[in-house]
Amino acid sequence: MKPVRIAFIGQRGVPATIGGIEHHVEEVGSRLVERGHDVTVFTRANYTATHVTEHRGMHVRYIPTAPTKHLEALVHSGLSTAVAMLPGARRADILHYHAIGPSVFTPLPRVLTRRGVVLTIHGLDYERDKWGVGARTALRSAGWISAHVPHATITVSQNLADFYLRRYRRIAHYIPNGVASPTYRTPSLITERFGLSGGDYALFLGRLVPEKAPDLLIRAFRRLDTTARLVIAGGSSFTDRYVEQLEALAARDPRVVMVGSVQGELLHELYTNAALFVLPSSLEGLPLTLLEAASYGLPLVASDIPPNREIVGIDGPGGRLFPSGDEAALTAALSATLGDLERARSCARVLGDRIISEYDWDEATDATEAVYAAVLGR
């Protein structure tokens, strides 16, 4: 494919810190640059403390936004769309949007320009617990737009692709997330900061929001008779009151440690040295954290929602699935894994090898390029 200019809109931005969408954009965008394309990532001005003009070859353009739960993504996506549509030397050939909410702006470039419009769906955002009735209604309307306006719609899971075909009669391109090779680190930071020695804790990693269900996990863990600890890693996403409730719940059990948002060396240490990884979510697109944990060979315990089943496959010692929302079943799955860690780790290594083979960022980039070529050749 000949080089083209691409503008990514809808994500918080890069360099990626929190958020699966941000890591997706970073991994695919940087590989597109390596293939000769010109990539600009529109980034929220409040996303990171330090601003850069370039990251991994991608141009980073900061756009202001309204820092509120309901307006942050919409204001930023709207302003980014307006800037991206301006004529100039860096005029994009492809405007690539991410997530359902920002798709409300796709009619503008579709109607007013001849540029290609692509949208990637990372989950059904209107099902997130943080939204009220009005916001859910607006996002459901955006769901219709996401299926009918862009020249191409991409989904990160087969379950989402099936949903778009069933609900909207839209054939979506299924392009799953990838996973990077693991970076192993011996215990150091986790020992100094949290008193963890390695192999002695279950790990949860994700935004501290109701649909990730860390509260369910803490309650289930408290029922276990074990000396293992539970590490809850993640931060608020306009959910400060919920985080306060989690902290109060965690304070009732000295085995539970909340470590806040993590990245870099600390993140690698937590993955490397965990006994198992837990993801009790009620809603996901295709969870990068579950892919990453599997790549480290960690035994998995996950809710049985379709995106998690896509990754784990058949329930077994290396990847146990429990009915979403079932506290007793989660306790049983944790107990079974901790009770026979040697067998769980052996099975998890097989699962991890499959994940590394099947979920590849280079292949995701190949498929994304193919979508661009089809859109531009329409």
C-alpha positions as CSV (number, residue, x, y, z in Angstrom):
1,M,0.0,0.0,0.0
2,K,1.4,3.4,-0.9
3,P,1.9,5.8,2.0
4,V,-1.1,7.8,3.2
5,R,-1.8,10.3,6.0
6,I,-3.9,9.0,8.9
7,A,-5.5,10.9,11.8
8,F,-6.6,9.0,14.9
9,I,-9.5,10.6,16.7
10,G,-11.4,9.5,19.8
11,Q,-8.7,8.1,22.0
12,R,-7.3,9.9,25.1
13,G,-3.9,10.0,23.3
14,V,-0.3,8.9,23.4
15,P,2.1,8.0,25.0
16,A,-0.4,5.4,26.3
17,T,-0.7,5.3,30.1
18,I,-4.2,4.0,31.0
19,G,-6.7,2.6,28.6
20,G,-6.9,-0.3,26.2
21,I,-7.8,2.0,23.3
22,E,-4.8,4.1,23.9
23,H,-2.5,1.1,23.8
24,H,-4.2,-0.1,20.6
25,V,-3.7,3.2,18.9
26,E,0.0,3.3,20.0
27,E,0.8,-0.2,18.8
28,V,-1.0,0.0,15.4
29,G,-0.1,3.7,14.8
30,S,3.6,3.2,15.4
31,R,3.7,0.2,13.1
32,L,1.9,2.2,10.4
33,V,4.7,4.7,10.7
34,E,7.3,2.0,10.2
35,R,5.5,1.1,6.9
36,G,5.9,4.7,5.7
37,H,2.5,6.2,6.6
38,D,2.1,9.6,8.2
39,V,0.2,9.3,11.5
40,T,-1.2,12.0,13.7
41,V,-2.8,11.1,17.1
42,F,-5.1,13.8,18.5
43,T,-4.5,13.8,22.2
44,R,-6.4,15.3,25.1
45,A,-4.4,18.2,26.5
46,N,-5.0,16.9,30.1
47,Y,-4.1,13.2,29.4
48,T,-0.4,13.4,30.4
49,A,1.5,15.9,32.4
50,T,4.3,16.1,29.9
51,H,3.6,17.1,26.3
52,V,5.6,15.8,23.3
53,T,5.4,16.6,19.6
54,E,6.2,13.0,18.5
55,H,6.0,9.5,20.0
56,R,7.2,6.4,18.3
57,G,7.2,8.2,15.0
58,M,3.6,9.4,15.3
59,H,2.8,13.1,15.4
60,V,1.1,14.1,18.7
61,R,-1.3,17.0,18.5
62,Y,-2.9,18.3,21.7
63,I,-6.5,19.5,21.7
64,P,-8.2,21.0,24.7
65,T,-11.4,19.4,26.1
66,A,-13.9,19.8,28.9
67,P,-12.7,17.6,31.8
68,T,-16.1,16.2,32.8
69,K,-17.4,12.6,32.6
70,H,-20.1,13.5,30.0
71,L,-18.2,16.0,27.8
72,E,-14.5,15.1,27.8
73,A,-14.6,12.6,24.9
74,L,-17.2,14.4,22.9
75,V,-15.7,17.9,23.1
76,H,-12.2,16.5,22.3
77,S,-13.5,14.4,19.4
78,G,-15.5,17.3,18.0
79,L,-12.6,19.7,18.1
80,S,-10.2,17.1,16.7
81,T,-12.6,16.5,13.8
82,A,-12.8,20.2,13.1
83,V,-9.0,20.6,13.1
84,A,-8.5,17.4,11.0
85,M,-10.9,18.7,8.3
86,L,-9.0,21.9,7.8
87,P,-7.1,22.2,4.5
88,G,-3.3,22.2,4.8
89,A,-0.1,20.3,4.1
90,R,-0.9,17.6,6.7
91,R,-4.4,16.9,5.4
92,A,-5.3,13.3,6.3
93,D,-6.4,10.8,3.7
94,I,-8.1,8.7,6.5
95,L,-9.9,9.8,9.6
96,H,-9.8,6.8,11.9
97,Y,-12.2,7.2,14.9
98,H,-12.1,5.0,18.0
99,A,-15.1,4.1,20.2
100,I,-18.9,4.6,19.8
101,G,-19.2,8.0,21.3
102,P,-16.8,9.8,19.0
103,S,-18.6,8.2,16.0
104,V,-21.3,11.0,16.3
105,F,-18.8,13.2,14.4
106,T,-18.2,10.8,11.5
107,P,-21.0,12.3,9.4
108,L,-19.1,15.6,9.1
109,P,-16.0,14.3,7.1
110,R,-18.2,11.7,5.4
111,V,-20.6,14.3,4.0
112,L,-18.4,17.4,3.7
113,T,-15.1,15.8,2.4
114,R,-14.0,12.9,0.2
115,R,-11.7,11.5,2.9
116,G,-11.9,8.0,4.1
117,V,-13.8,7.5,7.4
118,V,-13.0,4.4,9.5
119,L,-14.2,3.5,13.0
120,T,-13.0,0.9,15.4
121,I,-15.4,-0.3,18.1
122,H,-13.7,-1.4,21.3
123,G,-16.9,-2.2,23.3
124,L,-20.6,-1.3,23.7
125,D,-20.0,1.9,25.7
126,Y,-23.7,2.5,26.4
127,E,-23.7,-0.6,28.7
128,R,-21.1,1.0,31.0
129,D,-22.5,1.6,34.5
130,K,-21.2,5.1,34.8
131,W,-23.8,6.5,32.3
132,G,-27.3,7.7,33.2
133,V,-30.4,7.2,31.1
134,G,-29.8,10.3,28.9
135,A,-26.2,9.4,28.1
136,R,-27.1,5.8,27.4
137,T,-29.8,6.9,25.0
138,A,-27.3,9.2,23.2
139,L,-24.7,6.5,23.0
140,R,-27.3,4.0,21.6
141,S,-28.0,6.6,18.8
142,A,-24.3,6.8,18.2
143,G,-24.3,3.0,17.9
144,W,-26.6,3.3,14.8
145,I,-24.3,6.0,13.4
146,S,-21.3,3.7,14.0
147,A,-22.8,1.0,11.8
148,H,-24.1,3.2,9.0
149,V,-21.9,6.2,8.4
150,P,-18.2,5.2,8.3
151,H,-16.9,3.8,5.1
152,A,-15.6,0.9,7.2
153,T,-16.4,-0.3,10.8
154,I,-13.9,-2.5,12.6
155,T,-14.4,-4.5,15.8
156,V,-11.8,-5.8,18.2
157,S,-13.7,-9.0,19.0
158,Q,-15.6,-11.6,17.0
159,N,-18.5,-11.2,19.5
160,L,-18.7,-7.5,18.6
161,A,-18.6,-8.3,14.9
162,D,-21.5,-10.8,15.3
163,F,-23.4,-8.1,17.3
164,Y,-23.1,-5.6,14.4
165,L,-24.2,-8.1,11.9
166,R,-27.2,-9.2,14.0
167,R,-28.3,-5.8,15.2
168,Y,-27.5,-3.5,12.3
169,R,-26.9,-5.9,9.3
170,R,-23.5,-4.3,9.1
171,I,-20.6,-6.5,8.1
172,A,-17.7,-5.3,10.3
173,H,-14.1,-6.1,9.9
174,Y,-12.9,-8.2,12.8
175,I,-9.4,-7.1,13.7
176,P,-8.4,-8.3,17.2
177,N,-6.0,-6.5,19.5
178,G,-2.4,-7.9,19.7
179,V,-0.1,-8.6,22.6
180,A,3.5,-7.6,22.9
181,S,6.2,-10.0,24.0
182,P,6.4,-10.1,27.8
183,T,9.2,-8.2,29.7
184,Y,10.2,-10.3,32.7
185,R,11.5,-8.6,35.9
186,T,12.6,-10.1,39.2
187,P,10.8,-8.7,42.3
188,S,12.3,-5.4,43.4
189,L,9.9,-2.5,43.2
190,I,7.0,-4.6,44.4
191,T,9.0,-5.8,47.4
192,E,10.1,-2.3,48.3
193,R,6.7,-0.7,48.0
194,F,4.2,-3.4,48.9
195,G,6.1,-6.2,50.6
196,L,5.5,-8.7,47.8
197,S,8.1,-11.4,47.2
198,G,6.7,-13.0,44.0
199,G,4.2,-15.8,43.5
200,D,2.3,-14.7,46.6
201,Y,-0.5,-12.6,45.2
202,A,-3.4,-12.6,42.8
203,L,-3.5,-9.6,40.4
204,F,-6.3,-7.4,39.1
205,L,-5.4,-4.7,36.7
206,G,-7.8,-2.2,35.1
207,R,-9.8,1.0,35.5
208,L,-11.6,1.1,38.9
209,V,-15.1,1.2,37.5
210,P,-18.2,-0.9,38.3
211,E,-18.2,-2.9,35.1
212,K,-14.7,-4.2,35.9
213,A,-16.2,-5.6,39.2
214,P,-13.2,-5.2,41.5
215,D,-15.7,-4.9,44.4
216,L,-17.0,-8.4,43.6
217,L,-13.4,-9.6,43.5
218,I,-12.6,-8.2,46.9
219,R,-15.7,-9.7,48.5
220,A,-15.0,-13.1,46.9
221,F,-11.3,-13.0,48.0
222,R,-12.3,-12.2,51.6
223,R,-14.0,-15.6,51.7
224,L,-10.8,-17.5,50.9
225,D,-8.7,-19.2,53.5
226,T,-5.3,-18.3,52.1
227,T,-2.1,-16.4,53.0
228,A,-1.9,-15.1,49.4
229,R,-2.6,-11.4,48.9
230,L,-4.8,-9.6,46.4
231,V,-3.3,-6.7,44.4
232,I,-5.8,-4.2,42.9
233,A,-3.9,-2.1,40.4
234,G,-5.7,0.8,38.6
235,G,-7.2,4.2,39.1
236,S,-10.4,6.2,38.9
237,S,-12.2,7.0,35.6
238,F,-14.6,9.7,36.9
239,T,-15.5,7.1,39.6
240,D,-14.0,8.7,42.7
241,R,-16.9,7.7,44.9
242,Y,-16.7,4.1,43.7
243,V,-12.9,4.1,44.4
244,E,-13.6,5.3,47.9
245,Q,-16.0,2.4,48.4
246,L,-13.4,0.0,47.2
247,E,-10.8,1.4,49.6
248,A,-13.2,1.0,52.5
249,L,-13.9,-2.6,51.4
250,A,-10.2,-3.4,51.0
251,A,-9.4,-1.9,54.4
252,R,-11.4,-4.7,56.0
253,D,-8.8,-7.3,54.9
254,P,-5.1,-6.8,55.4
255,R,-4.4,-9.2,52.5
256,V,-5.8,-6.7,50.0
257,V,-3.5,-4.0,48.7
258,M,-4.5,-1.2,46.4
259,V,-1.5,0.1,44.5
260,G,-3.0,2.7,42.2
261,S,-2.3,3.1,38.5
262,V,0.9,1.3,37.3
263,Q,3.0,1.3,34.2
264,G,6.5,0.7,33.0
265,E,8.8,-1.4,35.2
266,L,6.3,-1.7,38.1
267,L,3.7,-3.1,35.7
268,H,6.2,-5.6,34.3
269,E,7.1,-6.7,37.8
270,L,3.5,-7.2,38.8
271,Y,2.7,-9.3,35.7
272,T,6.0,-11.4,36.0
273,N,5.6,-12.3,39.7
274,A,1.8,-12.8,40.2
275,A,0.5,-16.2,41.1
276,L,-2.6,-15.6,38.9
277,F,-4.5,-12.9,37.1
278,V,-8.2,-12.1,37.7
279,L,-10.7,-10.2,35.5
280,P,-14.2,-10.4,36.8
281,S,-15.7,-7.8,34.4
282,S,-19.3,-7.7,33.3
283,L,-18.4,-5.8,30.1
284,E,-15.4,-5.8,27.8
285,G,-14.4,-5.3,24.2
286,L,-11.4,-7.5,24.0
287,P,-9.4,-7.0,27.2
288,L,-5.7,-6.2,26.6
289,T,-4.9,-6.9,30.3
290,L,-6.2,-10.5,29.9
291,L,-4.1,-11.0,26.8
292,E,-1.0,-9.5,28.5
293,A,-1.5,-11.7,31.6
294,A,-1.8,-14.8,29.4
295,S,1.4,-13.8,27.5
296,Y,3.3,-13.9,30.9
297,G,2.0,-17.5,31.4
298,L,-0.2,-16.5,34.3
299,P,-3.2,-18.7,35.2
300,L,-6.3,-16.8,34.5
301,V,-9.6,-16.5,36.4
302,A,-12.2,-14.5,34.4
303,S,-15.9,-13.9,34.1
304,D,-17.6,-15.9,31.3
305,I,-18.6,-12.9,29.2
306,P,-18.0,-13.6,25.4
307,P,-14.9,-11.5,25.0
308,N,-13.2,-13.3,27.8
309,R,-14.3,-16.7,26.4
310,E,-12.7,-15.7,23.1
311,I,-9.4,-15.4,24.8
312,V,-9.5,-18.2,27.4
313,G,-11.3,-20.8,25.3
314,I,-12.3,-23.9,27.2
315,D,-12.5,-23.7,30.9
316,G,-9.6,-25.4,32.6
317,P,-6.9,-25.1,35.2
318,G,-4.9,-22.6,33.3
319,G,-7.9,-20.4,32.5
320,R,-11.0,-20.7,34.7
321,L,-14.3,-19.1,33.8
322,F,-17.0,-18.3,36.3
323,P,-20.6,-17.0,35.7
324,S,-20.4,-13.2,35.6
325,G,-21.5,-11.6,38.9
326,D,-21.4,-14.9,40.8
327,E,-19.4,-14.2,44.0
328,A,-19.4,-17.8,45.3
329,A,-18.3,-19.1,41.9
330,L,-15.5,-16.6,41.7
331,T,-14.4,-17.7,45.2
332,A,-14.4,-21.3,44.1
333,A,-12.4,-20.5,40.9
334,L,-9.8,-18.6,42.9
335,S,-9.6,-21.4,45.5
336,A,-9.2,-24.1,42.8
337,T,-6.4,-22.2,41.1
338,L,-4.5,-21.3,44.3
339,G,-5.0,-24.9,45.5
340,D,-3.1,-26.4,42.6
341,L,-0.8,-23.7,41.3
342,E,1.7,-26.0,39.7
343,R,-0.9,-27.6,37.4
344,A,-2.5,-24.2,36.7
345,R,0.8,-22.7,35.7
346,S,1.6,-25.7,33.4
347,C,-1.7,-25.3,31.6
348,A,-1.4,-21.5,31.6
349,R,1.9,-21.7,29.7
350,V,0.2,-23.6,26.9
351,L,-2.6,-21.0,26.8
352,G,0.0,-18.2,26.8
353,D,1.8,-19.7,23.8
354,R,-1.5,-19.8,21.9
355,I,-2.3,-16.2,22.8
356,I,1.1,-14.9,21.6
357,S,0.7,-16.8,18.3
358,E,-2.9,-15.7,17.6
359,Y,-2.9,-12.1,18.8
360,D,-0.3,-10.2,16.9
361,W,0.0,-6.4,16.5
362,D,1.8,-6.8,13.1
363,E,-1.1,-8.9,11.8
364,A,-3.6,-6.3,13.2
365,T,-1.7,-3.6,11.3
366,D,-1.7,-5.7,8.1
367,A,-5.5,-6.0,8.4
368,T,-5.9,-2.3,9.2
369,E,-3.9,-1.3,6.1
370,A,-6.1,-3.6,4.0
371,V,-9.2,-1.7,5.3
372,Y,-7.6,1.6,4.4
373,A,-6.8,0.4,0.9
374,A,-10.3,-0.8,0.4
375,V,-11.8,2.5,1.7
376,L,-9.5,4.7,-0.4
377,G,-10.1,2.5,-3.5
378,R,-13.9,2.8,-3.1
